[in-house]
Amino acid sequence: MELTGKQRAYLRGLAHHLNPVVHLGPQGLSEAVVDKVNDELEHHELIKVKVGGNCLESADEAGEQLAESCRAALVQIIGHVIVLYRRRKKDPEIKLPRASKTQVSTTI
């Protein structure tokens, strides 16, 4: 899922007050963690994941892998916190700003 800069900024603003709902520990990413992230995304749409200092993966690696595994958008990685977004299938709560139309260049 690709987000525009405007949509990403909007989601960062919404995520600012959120607390992490998933924590990655020394075992790193596992199927159980991916399942938990999927469940939380379906419930909340926008979540934070905290990567512990003793985690096997860095926050960048974990963020990329989680976004890919969960088919979610990686909104932001700041320090050890990952912000992920995936629109809920039924009754989505978050309405993203519309993506602006790309300008068509004309050649003369």
N, C-alpha and C positions, 0 to 999 in steps of 0.2 A: 504494500500500500504506500503510495507516494503522497506526501503532504507538501503543500506550498509553504513558503515562509510565513505567510499571514496565518495559515491554519496552525502551523507549528507554534508560533508566538501565542496564539489564542489558547492552545492546549497547555503550554507552559504556564500561562497565567492561572488556568483552572487547577493545575497540579500543584501550584505553589504551597497551598495549605494542607495538602494530603500527607498522610503518614505512610511509610512503606507497609504493604500488606504481605509481602513475601521477602524472606531473608535467605540469602545464600551463605552457607557455612563452608566448613573445610572439605566437604565432599563435592562441592561445586554443583554444576548442572547435572540433574538426573531426570529420569522419566517422571518421578514424583513431583519434582519442582516444575517441570513443564506442564504437567497436569494441573497443578495448583495455580500457575499463572493463567492457564486457559480458563479455569473456573472463575478466577477473580476478574479477568477481562470480560467474561460473559456477564458477570454480576455488576461490575462497576464501569466498564468501558475504558476508563483511564486509571492507571495504577502506577505506584512506585515500587521498585524492587531494590532492596539494600544488599550490596555485595560486601560480605565481611572481609576484614583484612587478611584473614587466613584462608580465603577461598582459592581454589586452584586456578580459576580464570580471573583475568582482570575485568573491570567493569565494562571496558570496550568490547572485549571478546564475548562476555556473557550477554551484553545488550544485543549484539549482532545475532548471536545464536538464538536467543529467546525470541527476538522479532521474527526471525526466519521460521523457527519451529512453531510459533503460535500464530503465524500469518498476521502479525500486528505491525504497527508503525512505530519505529523508534523515534520518540519525540525529542528526548534529551538524555545526555549522560553528564552528570555533574558530580565530580568527586566519586563516591562509591554508590551513587544513587542513579538508577535507570528509570526513565519514565516511558511507559508503553501505552499505546492507544489502539483499540480495535472496536469498531462500531458494532453494537449489539444487533443481532439478527431480528429480534422482536422488540418493539417499543424502544428504540434508541432515545436516550435522554440528551446527549450532547449534539448540538447542531453546529457544525463547522461553518466558518465563513466560506462563501462560495469562492471557488478558484476563478481568478480573473481570466478572461479569454486571452489567449496569446495573440500578440500583435502580428498581423500578416505583413511581411515586408513586400514592397512592390519594386520590381526592377524595371528600369526604363531602358 
